[in-house]
Amino acid sequence: MDRATFACSTAFFRDYSSSSHTAFCLPTGHVDFIEKVESFTYSDFFRDYLIPNHPCIFSAKFTEGWGSRRNWVTWDGKPNFDYLLQKFGEAIVPVANCDVKEYNSNPKEQIPFKEYINYWKEHIKNDYRSSRGCLYLKDWHLSRTPFHADVFRSYSWSANICGRKKWLLYPPGQEEYLKDRHGNLPFDVTAPGLQDNSVYPRYTQSQPPVEILQEAGEIVFIPSGWHHQVYNLEDTISINHNWVNGCNVAIMWCFLQDELAAVQREINEWKDPMDDWHVQCQLIMKSCTGIDYKEFYNFLKVIAENRISVLENGLDDEALAKNTPKAAISTLGMLHAVFDLKRTVKVLTSLSANEDFKKLDLTSLSPPPEALLHHLKAAIDTALL
């Protein structure tokens, strides 16, 4: 991160409520296409897409040097089953059945990767039909993913190694118009049932989705809180990654508060007779989201300690060459570490003051929240001297 981007991001989050899920309007649903690798920097990406929370598409030039694009794909752009079997054949992988719906998702099973490849070959041979249904392997989607927003409202990118995808994206807030009368999101945003006003009373107020057609080699960036539905238009392999940084960690914290509030509403009638009601709420939230408030504190601690270590100690050339989180953040520069720390301080301060957090047994947290906050603020002050 350069100094101009640091100044821009600092001013933005000083003047704008970063906890809001509101996205800036995209002109006529336009999504930028980033063509040239050599003229596009991380600071450009940070300033133009991470801060305003806008999607974009990176051209296939950004992935042309990837080993997966050379080895996982045949000369005619199809999945290289022989290579994939050789490298991953014995792996046990999660596979979902797209033809079956269970609680607004697809049922999953664990099978050997080589069994899935055999299924995939037969599926293609039989004109994309199978008695087993339409199966997909997690992150190597054979068909589509249901309507959802990414875990913890994280950022994500999805790179097509081969094949083509169609994306339907809704900016944060639009999902509220897509909920049914019970507050549930649809499994499929293209289903005719959404036209039924008695079931989906606010659907007519929703905006049309932002539509993206993603070609082989291209990368789609999905911002925080953007709900989306994805279709594979042909045999497709993609690599996906989710992450959180200083720009969206407050959105993650807001998401967790909303999730806990929803749990508390559901079991409010048990609040008085249940001595550990607030603990049970945390357990239920964790079962739904994968994390509770104490684990979120530890998540913040790991981020903070990683950035502090970079600021205090730096990395030598040998350490920088290693593929570690600390090396990754170090390559982004001291100012990025400071920015992430400042945003972490804001969220950690809010967490520490949260009444539901304070009701928990915090003696197991090390260091205690107030000590961690003091360390973060001191590290920031020292770095900016």
N, C-alpha and C positions, 0 to 999 in steps of 0.2 A: 504494500500500500504506500503510495507517495503522499507527500505532505498536503497537496491540494485535495486529495480524496479524503484524507484524515480530517481536514478542516470542514469539508463538505458534509461528511457523515456526522461529525460532532454537532454542527449547526442544525442538521436535519433532526436528529434525535433530541436536541434541546428544544426545538420549536414545535415538534410534532409528537403526538401521543403514540409511541411505538407499540403500545399494548393493543391499539385498535386493529381490528382485522380488515379494515376498509382498504381496498386496493384503488390505486389511481386508475381513472378511466382510460381504456385503450381506445385511440381514435379508430372508429369503425371496426373494432375487433382486430386491428392490425397487430401482427407479431413480427418483430424484427428478425431478419435473417442475417447472421454474421458470416460473411463469405471468406475473408482473408485472415489467416492466422497471424501473419507478420505485422499487421497493423492494428491488432486488437490485444489489449493488455488486461491483466487482472484488475487493475484500477478502473479501466473502462467498464468491465463487468460489474464490479462492486458499485460504482457510481450510478450506472444506467439501468441495472437490473436488480441487484440485491437490495439496495436502499429503497427504491420505489416499489419493489415486489412485483416486477413485470416478467412475464415469460419471454423466452427468445429461442431461436433455433441456430445451432452452429452447423456450418457446412461439413461435408464429408472430409474436407481437407484437414480438419482438426483430429481425425482418427486414422488417417491413411497410414501412419507409421505404427499403429497398434499391432502387436503380434496376433491378437485374436482375429483381426480382419484379414490377416494373411493365412492363418492356419485353420480357423474354424469354418472357413468358407471355401467352396469349390470354385473352379475357374469361371463357372457360369452364375455365381452369386447364390448358390444354394448351400444349406448346412452341410458341412463335411462330416458325415456320420462316422466314417472310419476313424478320422482323427479324434473326434470327440469320444468314441468308444475306447480308443487306446489310452486317452488321458484320464477319463472320468468314469469308465465303465463300471467299476466296482463301488462307486459312491452310492450312498443311500440318499434319495432325494424326495422332497415333498411334492406330491402331484395332486391337483384339484380337478374335479369333474365340473366342467362349465355347464353341463346340461342339467345339473341338479342344484337346487337352491335350499340352503338350510340357514335359517335365521339371518337372512340378507347377505349370505356369503355362500361359497361353494365348499362341499365336504372334501376333506383332504385325506390322503393316505401316503405312507412311506414305502417306496419301492426302489429296487436297484436301478441305477441310471441306465444300464444296458437293457433292462426290461422296458423302460420308457422309450428308448431309441427303437426297439423292435416294434413297439406299438406305433410310434410315429411313422416308421416306414410303411407299415401295413395301412395306416390311416391314409397316407398319400396314395398308395397303390389302389385302395378301394374308393378313390374319388372323394376323399375326406369324409368317410363314413366308417363307423366302428360300433360293434355291439357294446363296447365298453363306454361309449359316449365320447364327448369331446374333452380330452384331458389336456391340462397344461402343467408344465413344470415351473415352479416359482422362479420368477425373473427370466425364464425363457418361455414366454407366453405363446401357446399354440393357438389361442383364440382371442380372448379379451379379458380385461379386468373390470369388475363391477364398479359402479360409481363410488368414489371415496376421496378423502384427502389423505396426504401422506402422514405416516406415524409421527406423533407429537407435533404436528403442524410444521414439520421440518421442510427444508429445501430438498429438492431432488433433481437429479439429471438422469436421463435415459438415452443410451447410445445404441442405435441399431447396428449390430455387427453384420447382419444380413436381413433382407425382408423389408416390408413397408408397414407402417401403422397409421391409423386414424385416431386422433385425439379430440375429445370434446372437453373443453375447459370452462369452468365457471369461476369468476373472481370471488374472493371472500365476501360473504354476505348474501350472495345469490342463492346459496343452498337453503336459506330460510324459506324461500318461495317454493322450493321443491319438496318440502316436507308434507306428509299426509296429516290428517286431522289429529293423529296421535303423536305427531312430532317426529316420525320416522322418515329417514331419507329413502328414496326409491332405489331398488336394486339396479334398474335400467332406466336411464333418463330419456330414452327414446320410446319407451313402452306406451301404447295407446291409452293405457289406464290413467296416465297423468292428466288426460283431458277431462276426467270425471271430477267436476267441481265439488261433488259431495265428499270425495275422498281426498283430493288435493285442492283445497279451497283457494290457495294463493298462487297456483301454477301460472295463471294467466298474467301475473305481475312479473314473472321472471324474464330476464333477457335471454336471447338466443346464445348458445354457447360459442366460445371462441374455438374455431375448428382448425386443426393442424394436420397436414399430411406429411408424415416423416418418411424420408427415403433412406435407403441403405447408407450407413456411414454417418448419418446426421445425428446430432445430439439435441434433445429437447430439454430445456430448463423449465422446471415447474416450481413456481414460487410458493411460499408458505401459505397454507390455508386455501389454496386453489383446488376445489373439488374437480375430479376428472374421471372420465371413462375412456377406455382404450380398446381399440379393435386391431388385431393383426389381420392385414389384408392378404397376406401370403405366409409361407413358412418363414418364421422370424426368430432370430436370436437377439436378445438385447442384454446389455450390462447396465445395471442401475445402481445409484448411490444416493443415500440420504445424509444430510448434515445440518448442524445447527451452528450458528456463530453469533456474534454480537448483534447483528441486524434482526434476528428472529427469535432470540432466546426469551424475550419478553412475551412473544406470541405463544411460545410453548408454555410459559408460566400461566398465561391467561387461559389457555386450553385446559390445563390441569385444574384450575379453579372452577371452570365451567363444568368439567366432568365430576368433580367432587360435589358441587352444588346439585347436579342432577341426581347423584346417588342419594344425597341427603333428602331430597324431595321424595324419592321413591320409598324410603324406609323411615320417613319422619314419624310415623305412628308408633315406632318402637323406641323412640328417643328416651322417653321417661322410664320405661321398665328395663331398659338395657344399660347396665353400668358402663360398659365399654363401647357405647354406640359410636363414638367418634373413631375408635380404632377399627371397628367393623366397617365403617364407611371407607376408611383407607384401604382395607383389604379388598372390598368390592371394587373400588376404583382401580386398584392395581390389577385385578382380574380382567378388567375391561380395557385398560390402557397399557398395562405392562409396567407401570411405575407408580409409586406413591410419593408423598411429600418428603419423607426422609431420604428416599433414594434420589429424588430430584435434588436435594441438598448435596448429596454425594456426587451427583452428576456435575453440579456447579463447582464443587470443590476440585474435581479432576481437571476441568477446564481451567480454573483459576491457577492451580498449582503448575500446570503445564506452561501457561503463559508467564507466570512469575519466574519459573526456572529459566526460560529463554531470556527474560529481561535481566535477571541477576547474573546468570552464568554464561549465556550465549552458547554457541556450539562451534567446535573446531571443524576443519574440513572433512575429517573422517566421519564425525557424527552427522554432519550435514548430508553425507552420501548415503546414509542408511535410510531405509524406508520405515520411519517411525513418525508418530503424530507430532512429537516435539520437533523433529527435523522439518516436517511439513509446515508447521506454523512459523518456524524460524525463517524459512525461505520467503514467507509473506512479509517479513520485516517487523521491526520493533513497534512501529506505529499501529500495525494491525493487532499486535498483542495488547498494546495499551487500550485500543478501542474495545477489544473483547473484554478486557478487565473492567473498564468503566461501565459497560453494559451489564456485566455480571454483578458488579457492586449494586447497581440499581435494582436488579431482580432479587438478589440476595437480601437486600434491605427490606424489600416488600415481603419476601418469604418469612424473614425473621419476625416481622411485625404481624404476620397473619395469625388470627386467633385459632384457627384449626391446627396450624403448625405448632403453636405454643401449647396446645393441649396434649401433644404427644410426649412420650418419654424421650427426651433429647440427650440423655446422659451418654448414649452410645455414639453420639456424633463427635468425631475428632478430626480437627479441632472444633471447639464450640463455635457456633455461628458468629458471635461477637468477635472472637479472636481471629477468625478467618477474614471477616470484614476489615478489621484493623490492619491485617497483613496486606490485603489487597490495596487498600487506600495508600499505605506506606509505599508499596511497590510502584504504584502509579505516580505518586509525588516524586519519588526518586528518579523514575524514568524520564519525567518531564522537566527535570532540572536543567 
